[in-house]
């Protein structure tokens, strides 16, 4: 607007005309500075992080639950800044070209971690934080176990994130049990001799028209409590066992940080390993307050709802820490299983990816 105003302001029109010209030039320069500054910030600045702080980023949901027991003890003087972000943004926290702008520690889906930093040069995996939180729900179907999973043949399963970990894990599980499946696209009809999988855009599309649906906790409990669904299958138990599951969210750290702060990192991991105990006694309100207090974007609303975070729901969220040295074989096996159903969806990481000190 300043440029338009100047263009139509007459030259030499007295004191106010001169002031208008000068103010317009000042405003233009000021706006240019602001635009450049904003551009630099949006290209990769860590917002509101004190200089020298170690940063820990995590996505909202079950991964945030896994670190809530550590975040509750956060203080202004502990040298650590925790940030909870929308799940869709978490990959951006390790992909800036300037490594200084990236998170020091970051929680990622295991597939993303292996794909983006699986070489083990810039980041290394410290451990798995969650071991699976995916469940089949239905209003009519019976319970599915490893023994009767073949009863899904001819049925249609709605799958949120069918091309990501949920859908890939279900496909890998069906393949593991020798069950054929078909992905219904472009209006294709269900096949009687296969397990039919249909991508579901979001929770609003869960309308009961399909035989069952695959969702993650705590979204599962929303459907159970509000819409009359029942949990009819534990994907962790179907894939391996309910006690083992599969590595789902993993913690990675900059290789440079591990070189500089190895002993500190070991102590930090001990705290994370014990953090799950706090969830067993904490109220839903305490958990949500802890997560909300560490949101990067204050306008973002966490998906975690206090009334839903009962002991049963938390147990189904799969929060269980496993050191990289102990779960390395599980990660490699899981990535191989996902890769077998979609060669482009998963990468088996290098041995250097695992921090085993």
C-alpha positions, 0 to 999 in steps of 0.5 A: 500500500505504501508504494501505491500511496507514494506513486499518487502523492505529488512531488513538492506538495509541501511539508505533508507531501514530503513527509508522505514520501519519506514515510512511504520509503521508510515503510517499504524498507521496514516491510522488506526487513520484516519479510526477509526476517520471516522468510529466514525464520520459516526456513528453519528456526527453532522458535522460542528455544533458548540458546544452548538448550538441548531440544527434544521434539515429538509428535502428539499422541502416543509418542508424547505419552511416552515422554510425558513422565520426563516432561513433567519434571521439566524446569527452566534450568535443566538445559532441555527444551521439549516440543510437542508438534502435530504428527504431520510436522515431525519429519520437518524437525530433522530435514533442514539443510542446516543441521543446527536448525534440526532437533537434537533428539527427535521421536519419529515413526520407525519407517520415517526414521529408517528412511530419512536417517537410517544411514546412521551418519547424522542421527542414530537410533537410541531406542523404541518408545512405543511398541504398537497401538493399533486395533480392529474395531467393529459393531458386529464382528467377533474377536479375531486372533491368530487362530481365526484370522482367516475369518477376515477373508471376504470381509472389508476392513477400513484402514486409516493411513493405509499407505503408512505404518497402520496399513503396512503393518496390517498387510504384513500381518496378513502376509505373515499368516498367508492370507491374501488381501486386496486393496479396494480403490476406484470403487472396486467391489469386495472379493469373496476370497480375500481380505478387503482393505479400504483406505479411510480418509479420517475418523468422520468416514467411520460410519459402520458401513464396513465390517471393521476398522483399523485405528490407533489408540487413543482414537480407538477409545473415542469410537468405543465410548461414543459410537458403540464400537467394540475392540475385536482385534489387537494388531500387536498380538496378531503380528507377534504377541501383545507383549512384544508387538513391533517397534512403532515410534523410535527416538533418534539423536544427532550423532554430534550430540552423542559424541559430545554428551554420551554420559548425559544421554545415557542418564537421559535414557534411564529417565525415559525408561522409567517414565512409563511408571508415572503414566500408571499413577497419573491422572488424565488431567495431569498427562494432558496438562504436561503435554499441552504445556510443551506444545510448540504451537499454542494454537494447536489442540492435542488429540489427547483427552483427559477422560479417555486416558484410563489405565486400560487405554494407556496400556493399549497405547503400547508405551514401553521403552526398549534400548536400541541394542535390545530392539535392533533385530526387531526393527530390522525384521519389522522393516523387512516385513513392511518392505515385503508388502511395499518395496518403496515404503520401508528401508532396512537401516544400516548397522551404524544407525543403532547406538548401542553404547 
